[in-house]
Each structure stands twice: as structure tokens, then as C-alpha cells.
Amino acid sequence: IDGVSMGGRYALEIGFGMADRFGAVGSLQPAIRESEADDFAARAEAARDTHGKQAIQLVTSSGDSFREATEALSAALKKRGVSHRLLLTDGPHDYIWNRGPGAIEMLMFHERVLRGLDPV
């Protein structure tokens, strides 16, 4: 599962909440607040502890208004020992970035996961 902006937030919520159905969770510029980072990390940790490892990728950009929150989520995941990948690219929070660098990174992530390769 993956999504962009608000869809990225929902991908985190649904992916961690239904980890028995989603082996990979991708989130592009997720619409989350820094104050929520630890809560999302706790959900990811619980999902891992209950259902096993999920491949997780977070992608943000230099001009993303949610960049700091995404980086805070990455730090919270790391603190809890939840394996994931954080990518930072150049660009704004807009449709051109979503359809370009963001989409390419997410497609490559899911392709690696589906082929059984290391997603990073």
C-alpha cells in the first residue's frame, strides 16, 4: 500500500493497522504532524511485533511542507528499531513531483519488494 500527502497518511494508518494484509508500506510526503511521529512509529512497531517485518519507505522532498514531520517519523522508527528507508529528493509538494521523482521512487520500492529483493 502507498499514498501521497493525505493518501500517504492513510497508507501509514491502514498499512500498519492491517499488517497481516500489507507486507509493504510506502508513503510520499505524508500529511502528518511532528507531534504524531511517535504514535505512527508505535503502530509500526506493534505491526512488526505482531505480524513480522514490513518493508517501509518514506519519501519527502526539499520543499515539502511535511518534510520535518516525515523526518521526525523516520527518527521515531529508528529509535524503536523499526527497519525503514527515508528518501529526500529535490522538489516541492506538488503534482509534478508526485508524478515524477516521487512516483518513480515508490514504483522502484514496490518492484524490489515484489521481487523479493532488499527494498533499500
Residue, then its C-alpha position, 0 to 999 in steps of 0.5 A: i500500500d502507498g499514498v501521497s500527502m493525505g493518501g500517504r497518511y492513510a497508507l501509514e494508518i491502514g498499512f500498519g493497522m492491517a499488517d497481516r494484509f500489507g507486507a509493504v508500506g510506502s508513503l510520499q510526503p505524508a500529511i502528518r504532524e511532528s507531534e504524531a511521529d511517535d504514535f505512527a512509529a508505535r503502530a509500526e512497531a506493534a505491526r512488526d511485533t505482531h505480524g513480522k517485518q514490513a518493508i517501509q519507505l518514506v519519501t519527502s522532498s526539499g520543499d515539502s511542507f511535511r518534510e520535518a514531520t516525515e523526518a521526525l517519523s523516520a527518527a521515531l522508527k529508528k529509535r524503536g528499531v523499526s527497519h525503514r528507508l527515508l528518501l529526500t529528493d529535490g522538489p516541492h509538494d506538488y503534482i509534478w513531483n508526485r508524478g515524477p521523482g516521487a512516483i518513480e521512487m515508490l514504483m522502484f520500492h514496490e518492484r524490489v519488494l515484489r521481487g523479493l529483493d532488499p527494498v533499500 
